[in-house]
Amino acid sequence: MYLTKEEKQDLFAKHGKGKNDTGSTEGQIALFTKRIAYISDHLKTNKKDYNSERSLVMLVGKRRSLLDYLMKKDIVRYREIVKELGLRK
């Protein structure tokens, strides 16, 4: 698998509230960003993998909806996560 258990825990510890808090919005956005980067690299070498392309589009949509939710709920946390992950709108 592309992401080990320890890497996931580090990701959630860095962006979420703790290493076991997998449900926080920031942690989910960080995880989706990592998965999007992995699938994007995969698609660069496998151009005709349409199932992965569809899953990439769905992940981007999920991340966008979480970012919209976070922007409505707390604009400061939204700006922090966008700056940390290097996202743009």
N, C-alpha and C positions, 0 to 999 in steps of 0.2 A: 504494500500500500504506500501511497505517496506521503502519508503523514503518520508518524508513530504516536503512540500514546503520550510519550514525554513531550514531543513537539506540540501536541494539542494542549497539554496542560500548561506549557510555557506560554502559548498563544493566549489562552484564557486568563492566565495570571497577569500577563502584560496588558491586555486590553479589557478584560472583564473585571469583576470585583474580587475574584480569587481563582485558584487553579481548578476548583471543582464547580465553579459557577458557570455552567455551560449555557444557561438560558438568558444571560444578560444580552441586551441589544448590541452593545459594543463588541462582545465576544462573538456573537453570531455574524456580525458584519465582517470582523477580522477573519473568521473561518471561511466565509463565502469568498472573501477577497483572495485568500490563499488558494482555494479550490479553483477560482476563476483563472488565476495565473497559471496553475498547473494544466488546466484543460486548454488554455490558449496556447501554451507551449506544445501540447500534444497535437493540436490542430495544425500547427505550423508544419509538422512532418507528415501528418495524415490528413490530407486535404479532403478526402472523400468520406470521412467518418461523420456521417450526418447525424447519427444518434448523439455523439458527443457535442456536436454543434448545437443541437436542440437543447441538450442539458445545460450548455453554456448560456444560451439565451434565457432559459428559465432561472438559472442562478443569478444572472444579472438583474432580472426582474425582481426576484426575491430580495436581493441586496438593496435595490432601489426603493422597494416598499418599506424595508426596515429603516433606511436612511430618511425617507419621508416621515415615518412615524417618529423617529428620534428628533427630527427638525421641529415637528409640531410640539413634542413633549418638552424638550430641553435644547434650546439652540446652542448653548455653550458646549454641552457634551457632543452635539453634532459637529460643531466646528473643530473640536479637539480630535475626534476620530477621523474626520476627513483630512486634517493636517497630518496626523500620525501615519495614516495609510497611504497618503499621497493621492487621494481620490479627487476627482474634479466633477463639476456638474455642468 
